[in-house]
Amino acid sequence: MKYTRTLIFALLVILVAACTERKATTVGSDPEVEKRIGELISRMTLSEKIGQMNQVSAGGDISNYADALRRGQIGSILNEVDPVKINEFQRICVEESRLGIPLLVARDVIHGFHTIFPIPLGLAATFDPELVSEGARIASLEATAQGIRWTFSPMLDIARDPRWGRIAEGSGEDTWLDARMAEAMVRGYQGETLDTTSMAACIKHFVGYGAAEGGRDYNSTFLTERQLRNVYLPPFEAAVKAGAMTLMTSFNDNDGVPSTGNTFILKDILRGEWGFDGLVVTDWNSMGEMIPHGFGTDRKDVAEKAVKAGVDMDMMTFGFISHLEELVAAGSVKESVIDEAVRNILRIKFLLGLFEHPYVDVERGEAVQYAEAHLEAARRSAEESAILLRNDGILPLDPGRIRTILVTGPMADAPHDQLGTWSFDGQKAHTVTPLQALRERFPGKVVYVPGLAYSREKRERFDDVVATARRADVVLAFLGEEAILSGEAHSLADLNLIGSQSALLAALRSAGKPVVATVMAGRPLTIERDLPNCNAVLYSFHPGTMGGPALANLISGDVNPSGKCPVTFLRTVGQAPMYYSHNMTGRPYNGEKLLSEIEAEAGQTSLGNTSYYLDYGACPLFPFGYGLSYTTFSYSDIRLDSQSYPVDGTVNISFKLSNTGDREGTEVVQVYVRDVVGSVTRPVKELKAFERVTLKAGESRTLQLKVAVAELAFWGLDGVKKVEPGDFQLWVAGDSASGEPVAFKVK
Ligand code: GLC
């Protein structure tokens, strides 16, 4: 009997422990912080709790908000960047409200605050997480010095349709690259340990927003749970594991459910499976937009749906502040739900140290902006983000052979447009343009004739430019997109160089001199028709404040290009969406003839019989991972340490990389894997590792990379994530379309 009692007691102890154990936290809950949160919540009125859940865009006069601040009706503000005003907002909260709870001050610091780095798509092209993390850290140093402690970045939306303007803001089409960049930016923004230079990261837009049908912003998405779990969710999970403190819901409805009211993704996955205990904020009025979505009847209805789905803070619908109190009074929403939301909000404020340090030192803040080290890091980022797409040898320019350089094009001296989208706080006076930098790099040799004043300009003749080109030894044409053509709500149905830019290139060609085109854009444009008019093409996704010096260093050869395509470059917009990690299909394209190769009398036999376009085929202009250098690299002796691996094993890869050219260069080595047969069809290949390797001219090096077999797991037919034994193929190459596969098995 005694034994039985002991056994029952032991079982009870285990049961109680299991019930009270909190999910593994991700924001890093500190028992002392949790105690302070509980103590503070116990003193808050329902109205004050709901006030914390209210975020307000606070441009303009503080007096408009003073009363609400004193009554504790605002928990966070965005879009105020004047440190003096931010201090005043905080002072009213801390010194004049009943509980003195400081504000969480937010801003879209997307690719730099004052010092602007390349747009995130350009940062992804570096394939250099450490450099990207350094840039995010610098953004935090500048922004926190002015009182901003929360950024709505990184944007993790996988984008496979360049018609979508926001492809500029993310890390491109690939899940693995996106996840590595997400981790890097979270680390950079928040810092290795939280202190007053930490800015809470906000991973967005949760989830699937980049799959907007037709590439048209805000449009519906139709991603299956399996596609979400295998492609779109992993970067968010990686960022949560990296400690991301906040998350933003997306505008889109996926499979009929707007994310801001989607309990499955916000509770079951985010909180239940991943243990996320940070703050969930809506996108701008995305709660209110559930009414036009047809998912809610009015603001009270959508406020109830959002809070029950797991939203903690409302950005600019005013649904919570207007209706939650009555919803609680009516018993529609439990106060415990409010308490959980407020707990998540206060956790961020405590962990950021806002209660101890709500104010900023305005003078110190000024000194941090545009620091030399920040500009230097921005220049390195712009250098590594540029992709050499074509070069017949004209680059790098040989100063000895060059007497006159014609600089032309609408992006040659466009200090605002060069910064790209979401660069509100980047002051164009600090931008160094290609024209300015080239004049410094090649003193006395540069002649500037714009040709076009801005990218959309339409012009019939270019006599002035052509005449000057005839007198030059080389033409450097800077083309692309004004910043306004890129970013939110700026989807395009035509991806050719806009305006008369292609006509400018054709006119320049007629002058008979070598033409180097540098394209600065927020997306991969369809430039195939321009290639015949270019001896070289350098692609620079809006490179930021220091884009000019970076491009001058690349064009002069002081720096060797190393960027790689983070997204597929299409031959024509009609190929969209196109991405490298597509499924094989039952009729994979196998080089079938294009219309241009078929004789006139083609008869009535059906052509092709595989998955491709008769007119443009099934291959891109430039594949994911592609990028040239001023040197060349070769891969050889690719070996695996076994022919088969257990599901918990590690594939150890060794290979020799050789720099077969005449100058030092950096190659981004890429490892792709294909699961040949699965319980569901699998992509033709997926990136599973990459590394930047620098070799001297003529140097060869045997290198090792590894892929944990666990990274080959996927959500299969049974809805479980696991590695399925069978045949696999592995590539080690310089882009997603090169190399020969090496086979291995998982048993
Ligand atoms: C915008 C964007 C979001 C941004 C927010 C605040 O509509 O969708 O990415 O962070 O509003 O500016």
Boltz pocket constraint, residues with backbone or C-beta under 6 A from the ligand:
constraints:
  - pocket:
      binder: B
      contacts: [[A, 108], [A, 152], [A, 204], [A, 283], [A, 284], [A, 488]]
      max_distance: 6.0
